Amino acid sequence: RKFTLKIGNSCAPAKSEGYFLWTLFVHSDGSFNVGDRVKSVTVTLHPTFSNNVIVMNNAPFHLTRAGWGTFDVGVQVELYADSTKQKTVNMA
């Protein structure tokens, strides 16, 4: 059965000058519960982040961090249907 995932990010100024607080997310298109279809989400951040590979095994699939620049983030989505999808998201 076909379905759509929304992978994106939000960003706002952080309390520290020059830094931003951003959140990466994987959501459903609204027609299903994302936790029913997505088994895990693996996020690969820029190598300057300590612990730059994060595995989220439970919905909601949100990751919030603070940073000072823009960079690409690797996102790997593992579905319960034994398939994996990969996407790169620019954190601008």
Secondary structure, DSSP 8 states (H G I E B T S, - for coil): ----EEEEEEEEE-SSTT-EEEEEEEEE-SSS-HHHHEEEEEEE--TTSTT-EEEE-SSSEEEEEEESS-EEEEEEEEETTS-EEEEEEEE-
